[in-house]
């Protein structure tokens, strides 16, 4: 009986993937929790398949081992009634100086060494704080707590949500002043370990890693990018990124060629068109990229199955 159920699940899962690929790229909207009712007209458009919502660590673990998933439950229930799917992004890095959205015990208890490190646009400059923060995933004590959160989410939502994605790999910290034990190799391995753990506990929903750049690496000179893509292929992991910018030079020196190389060989490729992405201009037209230009590049070069669109996207506003 168990073998039969396993076969049925595999068939259904493969059918779901094939159906997704047959209709690619699907349009999703990305937004914040609590904003769904405000954008219901956008969500219910016939060409929208679902919504990606960002949830930060602190909002889900309010104190040590005290979890509050009520926001996700409410959002999932709301979208299910609209026949739309939910993709959650679990956020452990933040892009504003005051944003320190990890549980207080991570910030204060000694073993976690402050829990966060500042991010800088230009590491090495004499700044009291950075312009954001990243969680010390290379600290095993911090990582264990983060993985415990992922495990709790899987117990509650595996098979109910479309998928979970871990945030972008790019970070900018002051390595010369770091006192947390950071190294680029440790960071890469920590990202891989978190992804492997997420895949082990989310057995039904998609697991997706956003990848754009790795610290210390350019043009795969540390083999981080190639190792991640091969790991994803071998472990049924999806990959994506926070920005679709056709032929952008920095991305072409890092993740984009690998998306092209592995096109059709990953279970899912999901990428975003966020607010900053909308400001980029096509060098040929000197105008912001159109929806058609984003989609053409996403589908034909990157092999994208789902696009997470900003609510500010002009085509949504004009629909």
C-alpha positions, -999 to +999 in steps of 0.1 A: +000+000+000+028+024+009+046+016-024+013+023-043+009+057-025+045+066-033+040+058-070+008+079-070+026+108-054+055+107-078+031+106-108+011+135-094+043+155-087+057+149-122+023+158-137+024+190-118+059+199-130+051+190-166+019+211-164+038+240-150+065+238-177+038+234-204+023+267-194+055+286-186+063+312-176+034+315-152+027+349-137+027+353-099+026+384-078+050+391-050+039+412-020+039+414+018+017+396+042-014+417+050-016+433+016-036+406-002-070+421+001-057+454-012-046+437-045-073+411-048-083+425-083-047+418-094-046+383-078-078+372-094-068+381-129-071+350-150-033+351-160-022+351-123-014+317-108-005+327-073+014+349-049+049+350-034+049+365+001+080+373+022+080+363+059+109+373+081+123+350+108+112+371+137+076+372+126+075+334+126+095+327+158+084+353+183+106+338+211+127+307+214+107+277+203+075+298+202+062+298+166+035+319+152+024+308+117-009+326+118+000+350+091+009+322+067-023+303+077-044+334+070-027+341+037-029+305+026-066+303+035-074+335+016-055+325-015-070+290-015-105+304-015-094+324-046-080+293-062-045+307-061-012+292-049+011+305-022+049+306-025+066+317+007+101+334+009+118+329+043+139+360+048+171+360+069+187+390+055+176+426+054+183+457+034+177+486+058+199+496+089+170+493+113+158+460+100+170+433+124+142+408+120+155+378+138+143+366+172+157+386+202+174+355+217+195+352+185+206+388+190+213+386+227+224+351+237+262+346+238+264+315+216+249+333+186+276+361+186+250+388+178+232+367+153+236+393+125+264+411+107+261+444+089+260+445+051+277+474+032+275+487-003+312+493-001+328+471+025+358+486+042+345+521+045+344+537+079+308+533+087+293+527+122+266+504+107+259+491+073+229+495+051+214+462+061+220+429+079+226+392+071+221+363+095+253+344+105+244+311+088+280+301+091+276+300+129+264+265+136+244+276+166+225+302+145+221+278+116+206+250+138+179+274+150+172+285+114+169+249+103+146+242+132+123+269+119+123+254+084+115+220+099+085+235+118+072+251+087+075+218+068+054+200+095+027+226+091+027+235+054+045+208+033+021+199+004-002+228+012+020+256-002+033+257-037+068+261-024+093+277-001+123+298-013+154+308+005+167+343-003+194+355-026+230+343-021+246+377-025+260+394+006+284+422+012+301+422+046+334+437+058+355+406+060+386+424+074+367+434+105+346+403+109+349+386+142+322+359+137+344+333+119+331+341+085+348+327+054+335+325+018+338+287+019+319+285+052+292+307+038+288+286+006+286+254+026+261+269+050+238+279+021+241+244+007+234+228+041+203+249+046+190+240+011+197+203+016+179+204+050+149+222+034+147+196+007+147+168+033+118+181+052+097+196+024+089+164+006+059+176-015+062+214-019+089+229-042+121+240-026+137+270-043+170+288-038+175+323-050+211+326-065+227+357-080+262+361-067+285+345-041+310+365-020+346+361-032+335+347-065+334+361-101+329+340-132+327+308-111+364+311-100+356+293-067+333+268-084+305+279-060+280+286-088+287+254-108+285+233-076+252+248-066+236+242-099+248+206-100+236+201-065+202+215-074+199+192-104+209+161-084+187+169-054+154+180-071+159+216-060+146+247-078+167+278-084+158+314-092+167+349-084+155+383-073+160+400-107+154+393-144+175+419-162+182+408-198+219+404-206+230+425-176+268+422-174+273+413-137+247+385-139+261+373-172+294+368-153+278+348-126+244+330-124+228+337-158+249+314-179+243+285-155+205+290-158+209+288-195+232+257-193+208+239-170+176+250-188+152+221-187+172+201-161+159+217-129+125+210-113+117+247-112+131+280-121+114+310-106+126+345-108+114+380-099+108+413-115+110+436-085+108+474-082+145+481-089+143+457-119+116+479-134+140+509-136+165+492-159+165+502-195+169+483-227+202+496-242+187+493-277+154+512-270+167+535-242+134+527-225+125+505-195+122+469-204+086+459-214+068+429-201+073+411-234+111+417-232+113+404-197+092+373-206+111+365-238+145+366-220+132+347-190+117+319-210+142+315-239+175+322-222+169+315-185+143+288-187+120+304-162+088+286-152+074+313-128+079+350-128+072+368-095+060+403-106+061+434-085+026+450-080+042+481-095+047+464-129+031+486-155+013+458-173-005+449-140-015+485-134-029+487-169-048+454-168 
